[in-house]
Amino acid sequence: MKAETILVENVVSSGSQRPVNREKYEAVRGPMLEALPATAPGLSSAELKAAVLPRLPDALFPGGQTVGWWLKCVQLDLEAKGLIVRHGKPLRWHRA
């Protein structure tokens, strides 16, 4: 049985969309939005990963495998949709 997909956007490649596994996307999206604060300074990439990782189902991400890729995928999509904002150096994110 083929996994259901969802089209994600990329803030870096405006207008492009890519199909990804819906279940994994949604498993990361919810905890990411919950972990990100509503205001600056927000969370760094490492802080975001540390906050999201314990909230992910081990069945989808055994031992944390591929979590980094999925965090980046969801982060770029949420930025493209205007739901989160990046700023500063090193980069930090917070909800829009």
C-alpha positions in Angstrom: 0.0 0.0 0.0 1.4 3.4 -1.0 1.7 6.1 1.7 -0.5 9.1 1.4 1.4 12.3 0.4 1.0 16.0 0.9 2.5 18.7 -1.3 5.0 20.9 0.6 6.5 24.3 -0.5 10.0 25.6 -0.1 10.6 29.2 1.0 13.9 29.1 -0.9 12.4 27.8 -4.2 9.3 29.9 -4.6 6.5 28.2 -6.5 7.9 24.7 -6.3 6.1 21.9 -4.6 7.2 18.4 -3.7 5.1 15.4 -2.5 6.2 14.0 0.9 4.7 11.4 3.3 1.7 13.0 4.9 1.9 11.0 8.1 5.5 12.0 8.8 4.9 15.6 7.8 2.0 15.9 10.2 3.9 14.1 13.0 6.6 16.8 12.8 4.4 19.8 12.0 2.2 19.7 15.2 5.1 19.4 17.7 7.1 22.0 15.8 4.3 24.6 16.0 3.7 23.7 19.7 7.4 24.1 20.5 8.0 27.4 18.7 7.3 30.5 20.7 5.0 33.2 19.4 7.7 35.9 19.6 11.4 36.5 19.0 14.0 35.4 19.8 12.5 32.0 19.0 14.5 28.7 18.8 17.6 27.7 17.0 17.7 24.7 14.8 19.3 22.6 17.6 16.9 23.9 20.2 14.0 23.1 17.9 15.2 19.6 17.3 15.7 19.0 21.0 12.1 20.2 21.7 10.5 18.2 18.9 12.4 14.9 19.1 10.8 13.6 22.3 7.3 14.3 20.9 7.7 12.2 17.8 6.3 8.7 17.5 9.2 6.1 17.5 7.2 4.0 15.0 7.7 6.7 12.4 11.2 7.8 13.5 12.9 4.9 15.1 15.9 6.1 17.1 15.3 9.6 15.7 16.2 8.5 12.1 15.6 11.1 9.4 14.3 13.6 11.9 16.7 16.3 10.8 15.5 16.0 7.2 11.9 16.2 8.2 12.4 19.2 10.5 14.0 21.1 7.6 11.3 20.0 5.2 8.5 21.1 7.6 10.3 24.3 8.6 10.8 25.4 4.9 7.1 24.6 4.2 5.8 26.5 7.2 8.0 29.5 6.3 6.7 29.4 2.7 3.1 29.4 4.0 3.9 32.4 6.4 3.2 30.4 9.6 6.7 30.7 11.0 9.4 33.4 10.7 13.2 33.1 10.5 15.6 35.8 11.7 19.1 36.5 13.1 22.4 34.8 12.8 22.6 32.0 13.8 19.1 31.5 12.4 16.2 31.3 14.9 12.5 30.7 14.2 9.2 31.6 15.9 5.6 31.5 15.0 4.3 34.3 12.8 
